[in-house]
Amino acid sequence: MTNSPLELRDVQKSYDGFTAGVSLTVPPGSIYGLLGPNGAGKTTTIRMILDIVPPDRGEVLLFGHPRTAADLERIGYLPEERGLYRTMTVLDHLVFLGEMRGLKAREARERSVRWLERVDLSDWTRRKIEELSKGMQQKVQLIGTVIHEPDLLILDEPFSGLDPLNQELFRQLLLDYREQGKSILLSTHGMEFAERLCDHICLISRGRAILEGELKAIKRRIGGNAFRLVADGDLGKLASVPGVEQVIPGEGTARLLLAPAAEGADVLREIVAFLRVHEFRSEQPELEQIFLKAVRDAA
């Protein structure tokens, strides 16, 4: 047994000809990214963790032992499909959610008030949920997820539909939660959010894990073959250069990922034949590059 808050051992579920199968370990006090495109199997994996759907095989361990009903009470879950009682007031709704999680009404109210102040909703406590904007409702939903101070948060696309200001607020709240020694499983197809938040990742494609581990270690392993290019000319030709596996173009720039055996100097000699190069330097690959390469290699 381990002290991991969550471990999946070859957990699989098959339906309609599709099989989702994952093994992963979430370290204590970490933000762990469950990443992949829509339809990759992320939500199915979460539902198996929470015993919403039973796996066909494999084992789910929570807090170092096979999952029990008591363990599920130590989890806070924010589903992608939000659900709030629209005619209840904000404060009454949060107290209701707190009581459902085992809190006394007074404690639930005190915690709700503190959280509403923190997310700048103090002036909305007596307003009905239906009067709130979508972003405000997502704040209420997040408070309801953490109000019982769970040891493990499981969040399914938490940034969907949020404006940049609230995205940053959510990001900071999650970082603060990790600082308390708690763990977070973050499911998203947004590589930018994952890059800024996650310590460890599991990339899923077509229902199976194709890359798993500490993000920094993964970047170090792949980083020797990632380059940033600033140049004038037809960047579209870069994809045909020998040794170039991947091109992510920008405005006058491109991020290149080279084949394992390719040398940067050799690739540069090819590039200067058709581009006016201002900068060509090695850099750590972005998570988007890593994901695209992993998906291509696994195909």
TORKOL-4160 file (C-alpha; in steps of 0.2 Angstrom, whole numbers, padded with zeros to 4 digits, m for minus):
299
<pt num="1" X="0000" Y="0000" Z="0000"/>
<pt num="2" X="0005" Y="0018" Z="m0003"/>
<pt num="3" X="0001" Y="0035" Z="0005"/>
<pt num="4" X="m0006" Y="0041" Z="m0011"/>
<pt num="5" X="m0023" Y="0049" Z="m0010"/>
<pt num="6" X="m0028" Y="0040" Z="m0027"/>
<pt num="7" X="m0021" Y="0025" Z="m0036"/>
<pt num="8" X="m0028" Y="0017" Z="m0051"/>
<pt num="9" X="m0022" Y="m0001" Z="m0055"/>
<pt num="10" X="m0026" Y="m0006" Z="m0073"/>
<pt num="11" X="m0044" Y="0001" Z="m0071"/>
<pt num="12" X="m0055" Y="m0002" Z="m0087"/>
<pt num="13" X="m0072" Y="0001" Z="m0093"/>
<pt num="14" X="m0079" Y="m0005" Z="m0110"/>
<pt num="15" X="m0095" Y="0001" Z="m0118"/>
<pt num="16" X="m0101" Y="0003" Z="m0136"/>
<pt num="17" X="m0085" Y="m0004" Z="m0143"/>
<pt num="18" X="m0074" Y="0009" Z="m0133"/>
<pt num="19" X="m0063" Y="0004" Z="m0119"/>
<pt num="20" X="m0056" Y="0017" Z="m0106"/>
<pt num="21" X="m0041" Y="0009" Z="m0096"/>
<pt num="22" X="m0029" Y="0019" Z="m0085"/>
<pt num="23" X="m0016" Y="0016" Z="m0072"/>
<pt num="24" X="m0010" Y="0031" Z="m0062"/>
<pt num="25" X="m0004" Y="0037" Z="m0045"/>
<pt num="26" X="m0008" Y="0054" Z="m0038"/>
<pt num="27" X="0006" Y="0060" Z="m0026"/>
<pt num="28" X="0001" Y="0068" Z="m0009"/>
<pt num="29" X="0000" Y="0087" Z="m0010"/>
<pt num="30" X="0000" Y="0088" Z="m0028"/>
<pt num="31" X="m0011" Y="0095" Z="m0043"/>
<pt num="32" X="m0012" Y="0080" Z="m0055"/>
<pt num="33" X="m0018" Y="0083" Z="m0073"/>
<pt num="34" X="m0029" Y="0070" Z="m0081"/>
<pt num="35" X="m0027" Y="0077" Z="m0099"/>
<pt num="36" X="m0034" Y="0073" Z="m0116"/>
<pt num="37" X="m0046" Y="0079" Z="m0130"/>
<pt num="38" X="m0065" Y="0077" Z="m0128"/>
<pt num="39" X="m0070" Y="0059" Z="m0129"/>
<pt num="40" X="m0053" Y="0052" Z="m0123"/>
<pt num="41" X="m0060" Y="0044" Z="m0108"/>
<pt num="42" X="m0057" Y="0057" Z="m0094"/>
<pt num="43" X="m0075" Y="0058" Z="m0087"/>
<pt num="44" X="m0077" Y="0039" Z="m0088"/>
<pt num="45" X="m0061" Y="0037" Z="m0078"/>
<pt num="46" X="m0068" Y="0050" Z="m0065"/>
<pt num="47" X="m0084" Y="0041" Z="m0064"/>
<pt num="48" X="m0075" Y="0024" Z="m0060"/>
<pt num="49" X="m0065" Y="0033" Z="m0046"/>
<pt num="50" X="m0081" Y="0039" Z="m0038"/>
<pt num="51" X="m0090" Y="0022" Z="m0040"/>
<pt num="52" X="m0103" Y="0031" Z="m0051"/>
<pt num="53" X="m0100" Y="0017" Z="m0064"/>
<pt num="54" X="m0091" Y="0001" Z="m0059"/>
<pt num="55" X="m0075" Y="m0004" Z="m0068"/>
<pt num="56" X="m0075" Y="m0020" Z="m0078"/>
<pt num="57" X="m0058" Y="m0024" Z="m0071"/>
<pt num="58" X="m0044" Y="m0016" Z="m0060"/>
<pt num="59" X="m0043" Y="m0008" Z="m0043"/>
<pt num="60" X="m0047" Y="0009" Z="m0036"/>
<pt num="61" X="m0037" Y="0013" Z="m0021"/>
<pt num="62" X="m0041" Y="0029" Z="m0010"/>
<pt num="63" X="m0029" Y="0035" Z="0004"/>
<pt num="64" X="m0018" Y="0020" Z="0003"/>
<pt num="65" X="m0032" Y="0006" Z="0003"/>
<pt num="66" X="m0046" Y="m0001" Z="m0008"/>
<pt num="67" X="m0060" Y="0011" Z="m0009"/>
<pt num="68" X="m0074" Y="0012" Z="0004"/>
<pt num="69" X="m0089" Y="0022" Z="0006"/>
<pt num="70" X="m0081" Y="0032" Z="0020"/>
<pt num="71" X="m0066" Y="0037" Z="0008"/>
<pt num="72" X="m0078" Y="0044" Z="m0004"/>
<pt num="73" X="m0084" Y="0057" Z="0009"/>
<pt num="74" X="m0066" Y="0063" Z="0010"/>
<pt num="75" X="m0068" Y="0069" Z="m0009"/>
<pt num="76" X="m0075" Y="0085" Z="m0016"/>
<pt num="77" X="m0081" Y="0082" Z="m0034"/>
<pt num="78" X="m0085" Y="0096" Z="m0047"/>
<pt num="79" X="m0093" Y="0088" Z="m0062"/>
<pt num="80" X="m0092" Y="0096" Z="m0079"/>
<pt num="81" X="m0111" Y="0097" Z="m0080"/>
<pt num="82" X="m0115" Y="0109" Z="m0066"/>
<pt num="83" X="m0131" Y="0107" Z="m0055"/>
<pt num="84" X="m0138" Y="0120" Z="m0044"/>
<pt num="85" X="m0155" Y="0123" Z="m0037"/>
<pt num="86" X="m0159" Y="0139" Z="m0046"/>
<pt num="87" X="m0173" Y="0146" Z="m0035"/>
<pt num="88" X="m0163" Y="0144" Z="m0018"/>
<pt num="89" X="m0153" Y="0159" Z="m0012"/>
<pt num="90" X="m0134" Y="0158" Z="m0013"/>
<pt num="91" X="m0131" Y="0156" Z="0006"/>
<pt num="92" X="m0145" Y="0144" Z="0009"/>
<pt num="93" X="m0139" Y="0133" Z="m0006"/>
<pt num="94" X="m0122" Y="0132" Z="0001"/>
<pt num="95" X="m0128" Y="0128" Z="0019"/>
<pt num="96" X="m0138" Y="0115" Z="0011"/>
<pt num="97" X="m0123" Y="0107" Z="0002"/>
<pt num="98" X="m0113" Y="0109" Z="0018"/>
<pt num="99" X="m0126" Y="0099" Z="0028"/>
<pt num="100" X="m0126" Y="0086" Z="0015"/>
<pt num="101" X="m0108" Y="0084" Z="0017"/>
<pt num="102" X="m0110" Y="0081" Z="0036"/>
<pt num="103" X="m0108" Y="0099" Z="0043"/>
<pt num="104" X="m0119" Y="0106" Z="0056"/>
<pt num="105" X="m0129" Y="0121" Z="0050"/>
<pt num="106" X="m0120" Y="0134" Z="0059"/>
<pt num="107" X="m0103" Y="0128" Z="0054"/>
<pt num="108" X="m0109" Y="0127" Z="0036"/>
<pt num="109" X="m0115" Y="0145" Z="0037"/>
<pt num="110" X="m0099" Y="0151" Z="0044"/>
<pt num="111" X="m0088" Y="0143" Z="0031"/>
<pt num="112" X="m0100" Y="0148" Z="0017"/>
<pt num="113" X="m0099" Y="0166" Z="0022"/>
<pt num="114" X="m0080" Y="0166" Z="0023"/>
<pt num="115" X="m0079" Y="0158" Z="0006"/>
<pt num="116" X="m0091" Y="0170" Z="m0002"/>
<pt num="117" X="m0080" Y="0184" Z="0005"/>
<pt num="118" X="m0065" Y="0176" Z="m0003"/>
<pt num="119" X="m0073" Y="0175" Z="m0020"/>
<pt num="120" X="m0081" Y="0192" Z="m0020"/>
<pt num="121" X="m0099" Y="0186" Z="m0018"/>
<pt num="122" X="m0103" Y="0193" Z="m0001"/>
<pt num="123" X="m0116" Y="0205" Z="m0009"/>
<pt num="124" X="m0125" Y="0191" Z="m0017"/>
<pt num="125" X="m0129" Y="0180" Z="m0002"/>
<pt num="126" X="m0148" Y="0183" Z="m0002"/>
<pt num="127" X="m0150" Y="0183" Z="m0021"/>
<pt num="128" X="m0157" Y="0167" Z="m0030"/>
<pt num="129" X="m0145" Y="0156" Z="m0040"/>
<pt num="130" X="m0154" Y="0160" Z="m0056"/>
<pt num="131" X="m0150" Y="0179" Z="m0054"/>
<pt num="132" X="m0131" Y="0175" Z="m0055"/>
<pt num="133" X="m0121" Y="0175" Z="m0070"/>
<pt num="134" X="m0113" Y="0159" Z="m0076"/>
<pt num="135" X="m0096" Y="0164" Z="m0069"/>
<pt num="136" X="m0104" Y="0168" Z="m0052"/>
<pt num="137" X="m0113" Y="0151" Z="m0052"/>
<pt num="138" X="m0097" Y="0142" Z="m0055"/>
<pt num="139" X="m0090" Y="0151" Z="m0040"/>
<pt num="140" X="m0104" Y="0144" Z="m0029"/>
<pt num="141" X="m0102" Y="0127" Z="m0036"/>
<pt num="142" X="m0084" Y="0127" Z="m0032"/>
<pt num="143" X="m0087" Y="0133" Z="m0014"/>
<pt num="144" X="m0100" Y="0119" Z="m0012"/>
<pt num="145" X="m0086" Y="0107" Z="m0018"/>
<pt num="146" X="m0073" Y="0112" Z="m0005"/>
<pt num="147" X="m0085" Y="0117" Z="0010"/>
<pt num="148" X="m0082" Y="0101" Z="0019"/>
<pt num="149" X="m0063" Y="0103" Z="0017"/>
<pt num="150" X="m0060" Y="0087" Z="0007"/>
<pt num="151" X="m0043" Y="0079" Z="0006"/>
<pt num="152" X="m0045" Y="0075" Z="m0012"/>
<pt num="153" X="m0053" Y="0087" Z="m0025"/>
<pt num="154" X="m0058" Y="0080" Z="m0042"/>
<pt num="155" X="m0062" Y="0093" Z="m0054"/>
<pt num="156" X="m0069" Y="0090" Z="m0072"/>
<pt num="157" X="m0066" Y="0105" Z="m0084"/>
<pt num="158" X="m0067" Y="0118" Z="m0070"/>
<pt num="159" X="m0061" Y="0132" Z="m0081"/>
<pt num="160" X="m0075" Y="0130" Z="m0094"/>
<pt num="161" X="m0084" Y="0145" Z="m0098"/>
<pt num="162" X="m0075" Y="0156" Z="m0086"/>
<pt num="163" X="m0068" Y="0173" Z="m0091"/>
<pt num="164" X="m0050" Y="0177" Z="m0089"/>
<pt num="165" X="m0052" Y="0185" Z="m0072"/>
<pt num="166" X="m0061" Y="0171" Z="m0064"/>
<pt num="167" X="m0050" Y="0158" Z="m0072"/>
<pt num="168" X="m0035" Y="0166" Z="m0063"/>
<pt num="169" X="m0046" Y="0166" Z="m0047"/>
<pt num="170" X="m0049" Y="0148" Z="m0048"/>
<pt num="171" X="m0031" Y="0144" Z="m0052"/>
<pt num="172" X="m0025" Y="0154" Z="m0036"/>
<pt num="173" X="m0038" Y="0145" Z="m0026"/>
<pt num="174" X="m0032" Y="0128" Z="m0032"/>
<pt num="175" X="m0014" Y="0133" Z="m0028"/>
<pt num="176" X="m0019" Y="0138" Z="m0011"/>
<pt num="177" X="m0028" Y="0122" Z="m0008"/>
<pt num="178" X="m0012" Y="0112" Z="m0013"/>
<pt num="179" X="m0002" Y="0122" Z="m0001"/>
<pt num="180" X="m0013" Y="0115" Z="0013"/>
<pt num="181" X="m0006" Y="0098" Z="0009"/>
<pt num="182" X="m0022" Y="0093" Z="m0001"/>
<pt num="183" X="m0022" Y="0084" Z="m0018"/>
<pt num="184" X="m0031" Y="0089" Z="m0034"/>
<pt num="185" X="m0036" Y="0078" Z="m0049"/>
<pt num="186" X="m0039" Y="0091" Z="m0063"/>
<pt num="187" X="m0047" Y="0084" Z="m0079"/>
<pt num="188" X="m0046" Y="0096" Z="m0094"/>
<pt num="189" X="m0042" Y="0097" Z="m0112"/>
<pt num="190" X="m0035" Y="0114" Z="m0109"/>
<pt num="191" X="m0016" Y="0112" Z="m0110"/>
<pt num="192" X="m0013" Y="0130" Z="m0105"/>
<pt num="193" X="m0022" Y="0128" Z="m0088"/>
<pt num="194" X="m0013" Y="0111" Z="m0085"/>
<pt num="195" X="0004" Y="0118" Z="m0089"/>
<pt num="196" X="0002" Y="0132" Z="m0076"/>
<pt num="197" X="m0005" Y="0121" Z="m0063"/>
<pt num="198" X="0000" Y="0103" Z="m0063"/>
<pt num="199" X="0015" Y="0095" Z="m0055"/>
<pt num="200" X="0011" Y="0078" Z="m0063"/>
<pt num="201" X="0001" Y="0073" Z="m0078"/>
<pt num="202" X="m0007" Y="0058" Z="m0086"/>
<pt num="203" X="m0011" Y="0060" Z="m0105"/>
<pt num="204" X="m0026" Y="0050" Z="m0111"/>
<pt num="205" X="m0030" Y="0046" Z="m0129"/>
<pt num="206" X="m0043" Y="0035" Z="m0136"/>
<pt num="207" X="m0046" Y="0028" Z="m0119"/>
<pt num="208" X="m0029" Y="0023" Z="m0113"/>
<pt num="209" X="m0015" Y="0032" Z="m0104"/>
<pt num="210" X="0000" Y="0036" Z="m0116"/>
<pt num="211" X="0011" Y="0047" Z="m0105"/>
<pt num="212" X="0012" Y="0048" Z="m0086"/>
<pt num="213" X="0023" Y="0056" Z="m0073"/>
<pt num="214" X="0030" Y="0071" Z="m0066"/>
<pt num="215" X="0029" Y="0086" Z="m0078"/>
<pt num="216" X="0046" Y="0093" Z="m0075"/>
<pt num="217" X="0054" Y="0076" Z="m0078"/>
<pt num="218" X="0044" Y="0073" Z="m0094"/>
<pt num="219" X="0050" Y="0090" Z="m0100"/>
<pt num="220" X="0068" Y="0087" Z="m0096"/>
<pt num="221" X="0067" Y="0070" Z="m0105"/>
<pt num="222" X="0060" Y="0078" Z="m0121"/>
<pt num="223" X="0067" Y="0096" Z="m0119"/>
<pt num="224" X="0084" Y="0092" Z="m0128"/>
<pt num="225" X="0074" Y="0092" Z="m0145"/>
<pt num="226" X="0063" Y="0107" Z="m0143"/>
<pt num="227" X="0068" Y="0123" Z="m0151"/>
<pt num="228" X="0060" Y="0141" Z="m0154"/>
<pt num="229" X="0063" Y="0149" Z="m0171"/>
<pt num="230" X="0060" Y="0167" Z="m0176"/>
<pt num="231" X="0062" Y="0170" Z="m0194"/>
<pt num="232" X="0055" Y="0178" Z="m0210"/>
<pt num="233" X="0048" Y="0168" Z="m0224"/>
<pt num="234" X="0037" Y="0154" Z="m0228"/>
<pt num="235" X="0036" Y="0144" Z="m0211"/>
<pt num="236" X="0024" Y="0132" Z="m0219"/>
<pt num="237" X="0039" Y="0123" Z="m0226"/>
<pt num="238" X="0046" Y="0119" Z="m0209"/>
<pt num="239" X="0036" Y="0103" Z="m0208"/>
<pt num="240" X="0045" Y="0095" Z="m0223"/>
<pt num="241" X="0063" Y="0098" Z="m0216"/>
<pt num="242" X="0072" Y="0082" Z="m0212"/>
<pt num="243" X="0072" Y="0079" Z="m0193"/>
<pt num="244" X="0057" Y="0090" Z="m0189"/>
<pt num="245" X="0044" Y="0080" Z="m0181"/>
<pt num="246" X="0032" Y="0094" Z="m0176"/>
<pt num="247" X="0029" Y="0112" Z="m0180"/>
<pt num="248" X="0018" Y="0124" Z="m0170"/>
<pt num="249" X="0018" Y="0140" Z="m0180"/>
<pt num="250" X="0015" Y="0158" Z="m0173"/>
<pt num="251" X="0016" Y="0175" Z="m0181"/>
<pt num="252" X="0034" Y="0175" Z="m0187"/>
<pt num="253" X="0039" Y="0162" Z="m0175"/>
<pt num="254" X="0037" Y="0143" Z="m0173"/>
<pt num="255" X="0040" Y="0130" Z="m0160"/>
<pt num="256" X="0049" Y="0114" Z="m0167"/>
<pt num="257" X="0051" Y="0097" Z="m0160"/>
<pt num="258" X="0064" Y="0087" Z="m0168"/>
<pt num="259" X="0066" Y="0068" Z="m0170"/>
<pt num="260" X="0076" Y="0060" Z="m0156"/>
<pt num="261" X="0091" Y="0057" Z="m0167"/>
<pt num="262" X="0091" Y="0074" Z="m0176"/>
<pt num="263" X="0104" Y="0088" Z="m0172"/>
<pt num="264" X="0099" Y="0106" Z="m0170"/>
<pt num="265" X="0113" Y="0112" Z="m0181"/>
<pt num="266" X="0109" Y="0100" Z="m0195"/>
<pt num="267" X="0091" Y="0106" Z="m0195"/>
<pt num="268" X="0096" Y="0124" Z="m0194"/>
<pt num="269" X="0107" Y="0122" Z="m0210"/>
<pt num="270" X="0091" Y="0116" Z="m0219"/>
<pt num="271" X="0081" Y="0130" Z="m0213"/>
<pt num="272" X="0092" Y="0145" Z="m0218"/>
<pt num="273" X="0091" Y="0139" Z="m0236"/>
<pt num="274" X="0073" Y="0146" Z="m0237"/>
<pt num="275" X="0071" Y="0157" Z="m0221"/>
<pt num="276" X="0079" Y="0172" Z="m0214"/>
<pt num="277" X="0083" Y="0166" Z="m0197"/>
<pt num="278" X="0084" Y="0179" Z="m0182"/>
<pt num="279" X="0083" Y="0166" Z="m0168"/>
<pt num="280" X="0085" Y="0148" Z="m0166"/>
<pt num="281" X="0087" Y="0141" Z="m0148"/>
<pt num="282" X="0084" Y="0126" Z="m0138"/>
<pt num="283" X="0070" Y="0128" Z="m0125"/>
<pt num="284" X="0059" Y="0117" Z="m0114"/>
<pt num="285" X="0044" Y="0110" Z="m0124"/>
<pt num="286" X="0027" Y="0117" Z="m0120"/>
<pt num="287" X="0014" Y="0104" Z="m0114"/>
<pt num="288" X="0004" Y="0106" Z="m0130"/>
<pt num="289" X="0020" Y="0100" Z="m0140"/>
<pt num="290" X="0022" Y="0085" Z="m0128"/>
<pt num="291" X="0004" Y="0080" Z="m0130"/>
<pt num="292" X="0003" Y="0081" Z="m0149"/>
<pt num="293" X="0019" Y="0071" Z="m0150"/>
<pt num="294" X="0013" Y="0058" Z="m0138"/>
<pt num="295" X="m0004" Y="0056" Z="m0147"/>
<pt num="296" X="0005" Y="0054" Z="m0164"/>
<pt num="297" X="0018" Y="0041" Z="m0157"/>
<pt num="298" X="0003" Y="0031" Z="m0149"/>
<pt num="299" X="m0007" Y="0031" Z="m0165"/>
